């Protein structure tokens, strides 16, 4: 019997696997930063430069040098690419890792997912229209989820440290920017070339601006090197490649649904490996955020800006993010 849905099934498996790897890499990043003392700046530059170099090589082989260089042909597009690299890709990766270092991988990933709600709000403002009742309810649910996640149901205490909460919300804003900025470039030049340049430029600019130690003392340990390699390769390069391979076979809503494996994987891995425990109210808040963001992608309005899931947009999710 013919399997008419096999391409969609493969695409779903790719998105699910990519999201799970992003989630696991967040927990590995937490181990590196909180356990081994590795800085967020060094880790984000490493993962972006390694992944960007590999993606650029892949783009050169698959597309040719002409296509790889295309985003640089006009000043306007070159400036757009630089803005996306710094304000989108680098910002979302750095703020996400900073949120993990200040709290934990599970909380940081749940908080970052609120960026989807911000995209909807921005789309409504740009189209000069009022969000639908369903969208408003989803945004309100996402905000309620943040409150539960941050307090674990206690109105007088923070379950997530304040720096972690602020970095997590910054990661959500960065995720929204990272979702919106690359759409015109991706339409004209494809996701592979844009993402490769974004990773290389973001990692290079981060290294110049933040000046992390090229080889931190912790990197002398084999276990630390192995974990850093996991974040750079299995937590960045492989999931982005899988995600790109799935493009076009799923709707944005389906992609958002399968991408929910990321915070679930981060929460489970953090609990089993690092013994991080989120309270029942905090877990309920995280689930509320996931439900709200998935619903926001279920029926995007025609007038909204192009914010369909793309590998460039998914760079913070992880989304991830790590």
MOLINMO-V834428 format. One record per run of one state. SS is the DSSP state (helix for helix, strand for strand, loop for the rest). FROM is the first residue (numbers start at 1). TO is the last residue. If there is no record, write none. Layout:
ss=SS from=FROM to=TO
ss=SS from=FROM to=TO
This chain:
ss=loop from=1 to=5
ss=helix from=6 to=35
ss=loop from=36 to=39
ss=helix from=40 to=63
ss=loop from=64 to=64
ss=helix from=65 to=72
ss=loop from=73 to=74
ss=helix from=75 to=102
ss=loop from=103 to=104
ss=helix from=105 to=112
ss=loop from=113 to=114
ss=helix from=115 to=126
ss=loop from=127 to=132
ss=helix from=133 to=151
ss=loop from=152 to=161
ss=helix from=162 to=181
ss=loop from=182 to=182
ss=helix from=183 to=189
ss=loop from=190 to=190
ss=helix from=191 to=210
ss=loop from=211 to=216
ss=helix from=217 to=220
ss=loop from=221 to=221
ss=helix from=222 to=245
ss=loop from=246 to=251
ss=helix from=252 to=259
ss=loop from=260 to=260
ss=helix from=261 to=273
ss=loop from=274 to=279
ss=helix from=280 to=296
ss=loop from=297 to=312
ss=helix from=313 to=316
ss=loop from=317 to=322
